[in-house]
């Protein structure tokens, strides 16, 4: 009982630390990863409330396993092929060049032996996906040319963690006590991979089809966990990385029809265990070692940032990026990354280097991550303003103010504005793209340059006169930020919002917006209706079918709001509906028939 109480107390401390630290660090713009790490440092090395950091770390590494599985699920061959030049060209060159330079520097200075230098150099060559994507999203630069190149590099770095983790046990096997012949180790590894490929191609989908027919949600979750942990265990038995096994399982299931359900099932476990992993890294830090080597840390952090930034800039320029894009990428990705924590912890556990070295490396990565916002802000000072792609123009709101204030002149906004103008209503439009503002102005639109996430811009654009604010931005986070800002300062304004997808729709409804619409919803209905009509179905019947699908979609959203994203699956059609034989009614219905009854009679029986 005392052991159980101790475990419960530790669990409460870890959960409480995560709940407190993550929002604070997220608000400060430092990211939840550093929040979890800081919580672990406070609970362990500072307050000494938990001293079994290594034991917790061993269990929490399952979070990394689940993360690699999810990354594998996202790697569709079609997506990789579209971005192949930047991923396998720029991305591979960056990892090899940066890893090679850092490894030689560490080994040349005599800080570590060749194995430790190799793992350390390539571990530090990886950048922080979480920090970089957060900055890109906040600036609205995710879909820009430099944003896509940066994302491609990050994707390659995520892939690179798999061979790097697989390299650790191979290096560790060079220990004198290992008497297994290398050819035997290699054969076992190849055999395990072949088993994975065969199982993923011929067994997993049929098994999921059988389990899906049971309708038992918990069995599907158990099967998802079984696949991930089974693949990881198989690789571990073959003396390879557990993370590599999970990654291979994800890649093999990337084209599966059950991919999205697997991802939804794994996501809660992945998020919680990954948070626990970063907290366990903080628990395991040795503050005395860090304090004894603080001079080395202070030199290593700026040196790491400068070396990575220079290599990034040079490679971007060589591969065709203009100066401004190269500067942006170089100062967006010079930090160490989350996978560095994973790699260094695994290397210390395998005996590639000591836990003291791992603690120093974790601190170097952490400080470099903390410098990311400052480095990204520095990019503006180093860019050539005359050739800057995303230029700024003067904010001039003279004459602004109308019944409808439209934020973002996206494709949906452009079409909707035509309806409003044809109805005799004035529309004030603001957009943060200078090129889009100039182009729209040439057609006579009443459009102004401005950032809809700023309260002063909204006031200048006449939000106090607006009866409806139409938010037509295409970035989910920016849209949500605008919604929150307006609801906080102008709760009486009606909000009509463009939704990105179902998840965003559910989020907007939870926020209480007055109306939301997925951009592709109505066009998808019309497209399907016209296709059915071309196949010979009568127009009145296709209209009734579309109306039925619209009701089903709404019912599914209502179920998802209560049960979660996988709710309401019974409302979906996954196979063609077979009509039942029509039976002539015994007597004619004399009472007037409402629209619902007409539709119900016309829709194919189920």
C-alpha positions as CSV (number, residue, x, y, z in Angstrom):
1,X,0.0,0.0,0.0
2,X,2.9,2.4,0.8
3,X,4.4,1.7,-2.6
4,X,1.1,2.4,-4.3
5,X,0.7,5.7,-2.3
6,X,4.2,6.8,-3.3
7,X,3.5,6.0,-7.0
8,X,0.3,7.9,-6.8
9,X,2.0,10.9,-5.2
10,X,4.6,11.0,-7.9
11,X,2.0,10.8,-10.6
12,X,0.1,13.7,-9.1
13,X,3.4,15.7,-8.9
14,X,4.2,15.0,-12.6
15,X,0.6,15.7,-13.8
16,X,0.4,18.9,-11.7
17,X,3.8,20.1,-13.0
18,X,2.8,19.5,-16.6
19,X,-0.6,21.3,-16.1
20,X,1.1,24.4,-14.5
21,X,4.3,24.6,-16.6
22,X,3.0,23.9,-20.2
23,X,0.5,26.9,-20.4
24,X,3.0,29.3,-18.8
25,X,5.8,28.5,-21.3
26,X,3.3,28.4,-24.2
27,X,2.1,31.9,-23.3
28,X,5.7,33.1,-23.1
29,X,6.3,31.8,-26.6
30,X,8.9,29.2,-25.4
31,X,6.8,26.1,-26.2
32,X,5.4,23.3,-24.1
33,X,8.6,21.2,-24.5
34,X,10.6,23.6,-22.4
35,X,7.7,23.8,-20.0
36,X,7.8,20.1,-19.4
37,X,11.6,20.1,-19.1
38,X,11.5,23.0,-16.6
39,X,8.8,21.2,-14.5
40,X,11.0,18.1,-14.3
41,X,14.0,20.2,-13.2
42,X,11.9,21.9,-10.5
43,X,10.3,18.6,-9.2
44,X,13.6,16.6,-9.3
45,X,17.0,18.3,-9.1
46,X,15.7,21.5,-7.3
47,X,13.1,20.3,-4.9
48,X,14.1,16.6,-4.8
49,X,10.5,15.4,-4.7
50,X,11.2,12.6,-7.2
51,X,14.6,11.0,-7.4
52,X,13.9,8.0,-9.7
53,X,14.3,10.0,-12.9
54,X,16.1,7.3,-14.8
55,X,13.4,4.7,-14.0
56,X,10.7,7.1,-15.2
57,X,12.7,8.0,-18.3
58,X,12.8,4.3,-19.2
59,X,9.0,4.1,-19.2
60,X,8.4,7.5,-20.7
61,X,10.5,6.6,-23.8
62,X,7.3,4.9,-25.0
63,X,6.2,8.4,-25.9
64,X,9.0,8.6,-28.4
65,X,7.9,5.2,-29.8
66,X,4.4,6.5,-30.3
67,X,5.7,9.7,-31.8
68,X,7.7,7.9,-34.4
69,X,4.7,5.7,-35.3
70,X,2.6,8.9,-35.9
71,X,5.4,10.4,-38.1
72,X,5.4,7.2,-40.1
73,X,1.7,7.3,-40.6
74,X,2.0,10.8,-42.1
75,X,4.7,9.8,-44.7
76,X,2.6,9.1,-47.7
77,X,4.8,8.4,-50.8
78,X,2.8,10.9,-52.8
79,X,3.6,13.7,-50.4
80,X,7.3,12.8,-50.2
81,X,7.5,12.7,-54.0
82,X,6.0,16.2,-54.3
83,X,8.6,17.7,-51.9
84,X,11.4,15.3,-52.9
85,X,13.9,17.9,-54.0
86,X,13.9,20.0,-50.8
87,X,13.4,16.9,-48.5
88,X,16.1,14.7,-49.9
89,X,18.3,17.4,-51.4
90,X,18.5,20.4,-49.0
91,X,17.4,18.4,-46.0
92,X,19.9,15.5,-46.5
93,X,22.7,18.0,-47.3
94,X,22.0,20.0,-44.1
95,X,22.0,17.0,-41.8
96,X,25.2,15.5,-43.3
97,X,27.0,18.8,-43.5
98,X,26.0,20.1,-40.1
99,X,26.5,16.7,-38.4
100,X,29.8,16.2,-40.0
101,X,31.2,19.6,-39.1
102,X,30.0,19.4,-35.5
103,X,31.3,15.8,-35.1
104,X,34.7,16.7,-36.4
105,X,34.8,19.8,-34.2
106,X,33.9,17.9,-31.0
107,X,36.4,15.0,-31.8
108,X,39.1,17.5,-32.8
109,X,38.8,19.4,-29.5
110,X,39.1,16.1,-27.6
111,X,35.8,16.4,-25.9
112,X,34.5,12.9,-26.7
113,X,35.7,9.8,-28.5
114,X,34.7,9.1,-32.1
115,X,31.4,7.3,-31.2
116,X,30.3,10.0,-28.8
117,X,31.3,12.8,-31.2
118,X,29.3,11.1,-34.0
119,X,26.1,10.8,-32.0
120,X,26.5,14.3,-30.5
121,X,27.3,16.0,-33.8
122,X,24.4,14.6,-35.7
123,X,22.1,15.0,-32.7
124,X,22.9,18.7,-32.6
125,X,22.3,19.0,-36.3
126,X,18.6,18.4,-35.8
127,X,16.4,21.4,-35.2
128,X,13.2,22.0,-33.2
129,X,10.1,21.2,-35.3
130,X,7.8,22.5,-32.6
131,X,9.5,25.9,-32.3
132,X,10.0,26.4,-36.0
133,X,6.4,25.5,-37.0
134,X,5.0,27.7,-34.2
135,X,6.9,30.7,-35.5
136,X,5.9,30.0,-39.1
137,X,2.2,29.7,-38.0
138,X,2.3,32.9,-36.0
139,X,3.7,34.8,-38.9
140,X,1.4,33.2,-41.4
141,X,4.4,32.0,-43.4
142,X,3.7,28.3,-43.5
143,X,2.7,28.3,-47.1
144,X,5.4,30.7,-48.3
145,X,8.4,29.5,-50.4
146,X,10.8,29.7,-47.5
147,X,8.3,28.2,-45.1
148,X,7.8,25.1,-47.3
149,X,11.6,24.7,-47.6
150,X,12.0,24.9,-43.9
151,X,9.2,22.4,-43.4
152,X,10.9,20.0,-45.9
153,X,14.2,20.2,-43.9
154,X,12.3,19.5,-40.6
155,X,10.6,16.5,-42.2
156,X,14.0,15.1,-43.3
157,X,15.3,15.7,-39.8
158,X,12.4,13.8,-38.3
159,X,13.2,10.9,-40.7
160,X,16.9,11.1,-39.7
161,X,16.2,10.3,-36.1
162,X,15.3,6.7,-37.1
163,X,18.8,5.7,-38.5
164,X,20.4,7.7,-35.7
165,X,18.6,5.8,-33.0
166,X,19.3,2.5,-34.9
167,X,23.0,3.5,-34.9
168,X,23.2,3.7,-31.1
169,X,22.9,-0.1,-30.4
170,X,25.3,-0.9,-33.2
171,X,27.9,1.4,-31.7
172,X,27.2,0.0,-28.2
173,X,27.6,-3.5,-29.6
174,X,31.3,-2.8,-30.1
175,X,31.8,-3.4,-26.4
176,X,34.2,-6.3,-25.6
177,X,31.5,-8.4,-23.8
178,X,29.5,-8.7,-27.0
179,X,30.5,-12.0,-28.7
180,X,27.7,-12.3,-31.3
181,X,29.1,-12.4,-34.9
182,X,28.2,-9.3,-36.9
183,X,26.7,-11.4,-39.7
184,X,24.3,-13.0,-37.2
185,X,23.3,-9.6,-35.9
186,X,22.7,-8.3,-39.4
187,X,20.7,-11.4,-40.4
188,X,18.4,-11.1,-37.4
189,X,17.8,-7.4,-38.1
190,X,16.9,-8.1,-41.8
191,X,14.6,-10.9,-40.7
192,X,12.8,-8.7,-38.3
193,X,12.3,-6.0,-40.9
194,X,11.0,-8.6,-43.4
195,X,8.5,-9.9,-40.8
196,X,7.3,-6.3,-40.3
197,X,6.9,-5.7,-44.0
198,X,4.9,-9.0,-44.5
199,X,2.7,-8.3,-41.5
200,X,2.0,-4.7,-42.5
201,X,1.1,-5.7,-46.1
202,X,-0.9,-8.8,-45.6
203,X,-2.1,-9.2,-42.0
204,X,-2.9,-5.9,-40.3
205,X,-5.6,-4.6,-42.6
206,X,-7.6,-7.9,-42.6
207,X,-7.3,-8.0,-38.8
208,X,-8.7,-4.4,-38.5
209,X,-11.5,-5.3,-40.8
210,X,-12.6,-8.1,-38.5
211,X,-12.2,-6.0,-35.4
212,X,-14.1,-3.1,-37.0
213,X,-17.2,-5.3,-37.5
214,X,-17.4,-5.9,-33.8
215,X,-18.1,-2.2,-33.2
216,X,-16.1,-2.3,-30.0
217,X,-14.2,0.9,-29.7
218,X,-11.9,-0.3,-26.9
219,X,-10.8,-3.3,-29.1
220,X,-9.7,-1.0,-31.9
221,X,-7.6,1.0,-29.4
222,X,-6.1,-2.1,-27.9
223,X,-5.2,-3.3,-31.4
224,X,-3.5,0.0,-32.2
225,X,-1.4,-0.2,-29.1
226,X,-0.6,-3.8,-29.8
227,X,0.7,-3.0,-33.3
228,X,2.9,-0.1,-32.1
229,X,4.3,-2.0,-29.0
230,X,4.6,-5.3,-30.9
231,X,6.6,-3.7,-33.7
232,X,8.8,-1.8,-31.2
233,X,9.4,-5.0,-29.2
234,X,10.3,-7.0,-32.4
235,X,12.9,-4.5,-33.3
236,X,14.3,-4.4,-29.8
237,X,14.6,-8.2,-29.8
238,X,16.6,-7.8,-33.1
239,X,18.9,-5.5,-31.2
240,X,17.6,-2.5,-33.1
241,X,15.7,0.6,-31.8
242,X,12.2,0.3,-30.5
243,X,11.5,3.7,-32.2
244,X,12.6,2.3,-35.5
245,X,10.1,-0.6,-35.2
246,X,7.3,1.9,-34.5
247,X,8.3,4.1,-37.4
248,X,8.4,1.2,-39.8
249,X,4.9,0.1,-38.6
250,X,3.6,3.6,-39.3
251,X,5.1,3.8,-42.8
252,X,3.6,0.4,-43.7
253,X,0.2,1.7,-42.6
254,X,0.4,5.1,-44.2
255,X,-1.7,4.1,-47.1
256,X,-4.2,2.0,-45.0
257,X,-7.8,3.0,-44.8
258,X,-7.5,2.8,-41.0
259,X,-4.7,5.3,-40.9
260,X,-6.7,8.2,-39.5
261,X,-8.4,6.0,-36.9
262,X,-5.0,4.6,-35.8
263,X,-3.7,8.1,-35.4
264,X,-6.7,9.2,-33.4
265,X,-6.4,6.2,-31.1
266,X,-2.7,6.7,-30.5
267,X,-2.7,10.5,-30.1
268,X,-3.8,10.7,-26.4
269,X,-1.1,8.1,-25.3
270,X,1.5,9.8,-27.5
271,X,0.9,13.3,-26.1
272,X,0.9,12.2,-22.5
273,X,3.9,9.9,-22.6
274,X,5.9,12.4,-24.6
275,X,5.2,15.1,-22.0
276,X,6.3,12.5,-19.4
277,X,9.4,11.9,-21.4
278,X,10.5,15.5,-21.4
279,X,9.7,15.8,-17.7
280,X,11.8,12.7,-17.0
281,X,14.7,14.3,-19.0
282,X,14.4,17.3,-16.6
283,X,14.3,14.9,-13.6
284,X,17.5,13.3,-14.7
285,X,19.6,16.4,-15.2
286,X,22.6,16.7,-13.0
287,X,22.7,20.4,-11.9
288,X,26.1,20.0,-10.2
289,X,27.7,18.8,-13.5
290,X,26.1,21.8,-15.3
291,X,27.3,24.3,-12.7
292,X,30.8,22.8,-12.8
293,X,30.9,23.3,-16.6
294,X,28.9,26.5,-17.1
295,X,31.7,28.1,-19.1
296,X,31.7,25.3,-21.6
297,X,27.9,25.6,-21.9
298,X,28.0,29.4,-22.5
299,X,30.6,28.9,-25.3
300,X,28.8,25.9,-26.8
301,X,25.4,27.5,-27.2
302,X,26.3,30.5,-29.4
303,X,28.8,28.4,-31.3
304,X,26.1,25.9,-32.2
305,X,23.7,28.5,-33.3
306,X,26.3,30.3,-35.5
307,X,27.6,27.1,-37.1
308,X,24.2,25.8,-38.0
309,X,23.0,29.2,-39.3
310,X,26.0,29.6,-41.5
311,X,25.6,26.1,-43.0
312,X,21.9,26.6,-43.5
313,X,22.5,29.9,-45.3
314,X,25.2,28.5,-47.5
315,X,23.2,25.5,-48.5
316,X,20.0,27.5,-49.2
317,X,21.9,29.8,-51.4
318,X,23.6,27.0,-53.3
319,X,20.2,25.3,-53.9
320,X,18.5,28.3,-55.3
321,X,17.0,30.3,-52.4
322,X,17.2,34.2,-52.6
323,X,19.1,36.0,-49.9
324,X,16.0,36.9,-47.9
325,X,14.7,33.3,-47.8
326,X,18.1,31.9,-46.9
327,X,18.4,34.3,-44.0
328,X,14.9,33.4,-42.8
329,X,15.6,29.7,-42.9
330,X,19.1,30.1,-41.3
331,X,17.7,32.0,-38.4
332,X,14.6,29.9,-38.0
333,X,16.4,26.6,-37.6
334,X,19.8,27.1,-35.9
335,X,18.7,25.6,-32.6
336,X,18.9,22.1,-31.3
337,X,15.7,20.0,-31.3
338,X,13.4,17.8,-29.2
339,X,14.9,14.7,-30.8
340,X,18.3,15.7,-29.4
341,X,16.8,14.9,-26.0
342,X,15.7,11.5,-27.3
343,X,19.0,10.7,-29.0
344,X,21.2,11.8,-26.1
345,X,19.2,10.0,-23.5
346,X,19.3,6.8,-25.6
347,X,23.0,7.2,-26.1
348,X,23.7,7.6,-22.3
349,X,21.5,4.6,-21.5
350,X,23.5,2.5,-24.1
351,X,26.8,3.6,-22.6
352,X,28.0,5.6,-25.7
353,X,28.8,8.5,-23.3
354,X,28.1,9.2,-19.6
355,X,24.9,10.7,-18.2
356,X,27.0,13.8,-17.2
357,X,27.6,14.5,-20.9
358,X,24.0,13.9,-21.6
359,X,23.0,16.5,-19.0
360,X,25.3,19.1,-20.6
361,X,24.0,18.4,-24.1
362,X,20.4,18.7,-22.9
363,X,21.2,22.1,-21.4
364,X,22.9,23.2,-24.6
365,X,19.9,22.2,-26.7
366,X,17.5,23.8,-24.2
367,X,19.3,27.2,-24.3
368,X,19.5,27.2,-28.0
369,X,15.8,26.5,-28.3
370,X,15.1,29.4,-25.9
371,X,17.1,31.7,-28.2
372,X,14.9,30.8,-31.2
373,X,12.4,33.7,-31.0
374,X,15.3,36.2,-30.8
375,X,17.1,34.6,-33.7
376,X,14.0,34.6,-35.9
377,X,13.4,38.3,-35.0
378,X,17.0,39.1,-36.0
379,X,16.3,37.9,-39.6
380,X,14.4,41.1,-40.3
381,X,17.5,43.2,-39.7
382,X,19.6,41.0,-42.1
383,X,17.2,40.9,-45.0
384,X,17.4,43.1,-48.1
385,X,14.4,45.3,-47.8
386,X,14.3,46.2,-51.5
387,X,13.8,42.6,-52.6
388,X,11.7,41.4,-49.7
389,X,9.0,39.1,-50.9
390,X,6.4,39.8,-48.3
391,X,6.5,43.6,-48.3
392,X,4.7,45.9,-46.0
393,X,2.6,48.8,-47.2
394,X,1.2,51.8,-45.3
395,X,-1.9,51.1,-43.2
396,X,-4.4,53.7,-44.3
397,X,-8.1,53.2,-43.2
398,X,-9.6,56.4,-44.5
399,X,-13.2,55.7,-45.5
400,X,-13.3,52.3,-43.8
401,X,-16.4,51.1,-42.0
402,X,-19.4,49.1,-43.2
403,X,-22.1,46.7,-42.0
404,X,-19.8,43.9,-42.9
405,X,-16.1,43.8,-42.0
406,X,-14.3,41.0,-43.9
407,X,-10.9,39.9,-42.5
408,X,-8.9,38.0,-45.1
409,X,-9.6,38.2,-48.8
410,X,-9.3,34.4,-49.5
411,X,-11.1,32.5,-52.3
412,X,-14.1,32.1,-50.1
413,X,-14.1,35.8,-49.1
414,X,-13.8,36.9,-52.7
415,X,-16.9,34.9,-53.7
416,X,-18.9,35.9,-50.6
417,X,-18.1,39.5,-51.2
418,X,-19.8,39.3,-54.6
419,X,-23.0,38.1,-53.0
420,X,-22.9,40.9,-50.4
421,X,-22.2,43.6,-53.0
422,X,-24.9,42.3,-55.3
423,X,-27.3,42.6,-52.3
424,X,-26.5,46.3,-52.0
425,X,-24.3,46.0,-48.9
426,X,-21.0,47.8,-48.4
427,X,-18.1,45.5,-47.3
428,X,-14.8,46.7,-45.7
429,X,-12.0,44.1,-46.4
430,X,-8.7,43.9,-44.6
431,X,-5.9,41.6,-45.6
432,X,-2.3,41.2,-44.5
433,X,-0.9,40.4,-48.0
434,X,0.4,43.5,-49.7
435,X,0.3,41.8,-53.1
436,X,-3.3,40.7,-52.6
437,X,-4.4,44.2,-51.5
438,X,-2.8,45.8,-54.6
439,X,-4.3,43.2,-56.9
440,X,-7.8,43.5,-55.4
441,X,-7.7,47.3,-55.4
442,X,-7.1,47.3,-59.2
443,X,-10.6,45.7,-59.5
444,X,-12.2,48.5,-57.4
445,X,-12.6,46.5,-54.1
446,X,-12.8,48.5,-50.9
447,X,-9.8,46.7,-49.4
448,X,-7.2,47.9,-46.8
449,X,-3.8,46.5,-45.8
450,X,-3.8,45.4,-42.1
451,X,-3.3,42.6,-39.6
452,X,-6.6,41.3,-38.3
453,X,-5.0,39.9,-35.2
454,X,-4.3,43.5,-33.9
455,X,-7.0,45.3,-32.0
456,X,-6.0,48.7,-33.2
457,X,-6.3,47.6,-36.8
458,X,-9.8,46.2,-36.2
459,X,-10.8,49.5,-34.6
460,X,-9.4,51.5,-37.5
461,X,-11.2,49.3,-40.0
462,X,-14.5,50.1,-38.4
463,X,-15.4,47.1,-36.3
464,X,-17.5,49.3,-34.0
465,X,-19.8,50.0,-36.9
466,X,-19.9,46.5,-38.2
467,X,-23.0,44.3,-37.6
468,X,-21.2,41.2,-38.9
469,X,-17.5,40.3,-39.0
470,X,-16.7,37.7,-41.7
471,X,-13.4,36.0,-40.9
472,X,-12.1,34.4,-44.1
473,X,-8.5,33.8,-43.2
474,X,-7.0,30.5,-44.3
475,X,-4.8,29.8,-41.2
476,X,-6.5,28.0,-38.3
477,X,-4.5,29.5,-35.5
478,X,-4.8,33.0,-36.9
479,X,-8.5,32.5,-37.4
480,X,-8.9,31.4,-33.8
481,X,-6.8,34.3,-32.5
482,X,-9.0,36.8,-34.3
483,X,-12.2,35.1,-33.0
484,X,-10.9,35.2,-29.4
485,X,-9.8,38.8,-29.7
486,X,-13.1,40.0,-31.1
487,X,-15.2,38.0,-28.5
488,X,-13.1,39.5,-25.7
489,X,-13.4,43.1,-26.8
490,X,-16.6,43.2,-28.9
491,X,-18.9,40.5,-27.6
492,X,-21.9,42.0,-29.4
493,X,-20.5,41.6,-32.9
494,X,-21.8,38.6,-34.9
495,X,-19.1,36.4,-36.2
496,X,-19.3,34.5,-39.5
497,X,-16.2,32.3,-39.8
498,X,-14.6,30.3,-42.5
499,X,-13.7,26.8,-41.1
500,X,-10.7,24.8,-42.3
501,X,-12.0,21.3,-41.5
502,X,-14.2,19.3,-39.1
503,X,-11.9,19.7,-36.2
504,X,-11.9,23.5,-36.7
505,X,-15.7,23.5,-37.1
506,X,-16.0,21.8,-33.7
507,X,-13.6,24.2,-32.1
508,X,-15.4,27.2,-33.6
509,X,-18.8,25.9,-32.4
510,X,-17.3,25.5,-28.9
511,X,-16.3,29.1,-29.0
512,X,-19.9,30.1,-29.8
513,X,-19.5,31.8,-33.2
514,X,-22.7,32.7,-34.9
515,X,-22.0,30.9,-38.1
516,X,-19.2,28.8,-39.6
517,X,-18.7,27.0,-42.9
518,X,-16.1,24.6,-44.2
519,X,-14.8,26.1,-47.4
520,X,-15.2,22.9,-49.3
521,X,-18.5,21.7,-47.9
522,X,-21.0,23.1,-50.3
523,X,-18.8,22.7,-53.3
524,X,-18.4,19.0,-52.4
525,X,-22.2,18.6,-52.2
526,X,-22.7,20.2,-55.6
527,X,-19.9,18.2,-57.2
528,X,-21.3,14.9,-55.9
529,X,-24.9,15.9,-57.0
530,X,-23.8,16.8,-60.5
531,X,-21.8,13.6,-60.8
532,X,-24.8,11.5,-59.7
533,X,-27.0,13.3,-62.3
534,X,-24.5,12.6,-65.0
535,X,-24.7,8.9,-64.0
536,X,-28.5,8.9,-64.7
537,X,-30.0,9.7,-61.3
538,X,-33.0,12.1,-61.4
539,X,-32.3,15.7,-60.3
540,X,-35.0,15.6,-57.6
541,X,-33.6,12.4,-56.2
542,X,-30.0,13.7,-56.1
543,X,-31.2,16.9,-54.4
544,X,-32.9,14.7,-51.7
545,X,-29.8,12.6,-51.3
546,X,-27.6,15.7,-50.8
547,X,-30.1,17.0,-48.2
548,X,-29.9,13.7,-46.4
549,X,-26.1,13.8,-46.4
550,X,-26.2,17.4,-45.1
551,X,-28.4,16.2,-42.2
552,X,-26.1,13.3,-41.6
553,X,-23.1,15.6,-41.6
554,X,-24.7,17.9,-39.0
555,X,-25.7,14.9,-36.9
556,X,-22.1,13.6,-37.0
557,X,-20.8,17.0,-35.9
558,X,-23.3,16.9,-32.9
559,X,-22.1,13.5,-32.0
560,X,-18.4,14.5,-32.3
561,X,-19.0,17.5,-30.0
562,X,-20.0,15.0,-27.3
563,X,-18.1,11.8,-28.0
564,X,-14.9,13.1,-29.6
565,X,-13.7,13.2,-33.1
566,X,-14.4,9.6,-33.9
567,X,-18.1,9.9,-32.8
568,X,-20.9,9.7,-35.3
569,X,-19.3,7.1,-37.5
570,X,-22.7,5.5,-38.1
571,X,-23.7,8.6,-40.1
572,X,-21.0,7.9,-42.8
573,X,-21.5,5.8,-45.9
574,X,-18.5,3.6,-46.6
575,X,-20.2,1.3,-49.2
576,X,-22.8,1.9,-51.9
577,X,-26.4,1.9,-50.6
578,X,-28.5,-0.8,-52.2
579,X,-32.2,0.4,-52.7
580,X,-34.9,-1.9,-51.4
581,X,-37.8,-2.9,-53.8
582,X,-40.5,-0.2,-53.9
583,X,-43.9,-1.3,-52.5
584,X,-47.0,0.6,-53.7
585,X,-48.9,2.1,-50.8
586,X,-52.3,0.6,-50.0
587,X,-54.0,4.0,-50.0
588,X,-53.1,7.6,-51.1
589,X,-52.0,10.0,-48.4
590,X,-54.4,13.0,-48.5
591,X,-52.8,15.2,-45.8
592,X,-50.3,17.8,-47.1
593,X,-46.7,16.5,-47.0
594,X,-43.9,18.7,-45.5
595,X,-40.5,19.0,-46.9
596,X,-38.9,16.6,-44.5
597,X,-41.4,13.9,-45.4
598,X,-40.8,14.5,-49.2
599,X,-37.1,14.1,-48.7
600,X,-37.5,11.0,-46.6
601,X,-39.6,9.4,-49.2
602,X,-37.2,10.2,-52.0
603,X,-34.0,9.2,-50.3
604,X,-32.9,5.6,-51.1
605,X,-33.9,3.2,-48.3
606,X,-31.3,2.1,-45.9
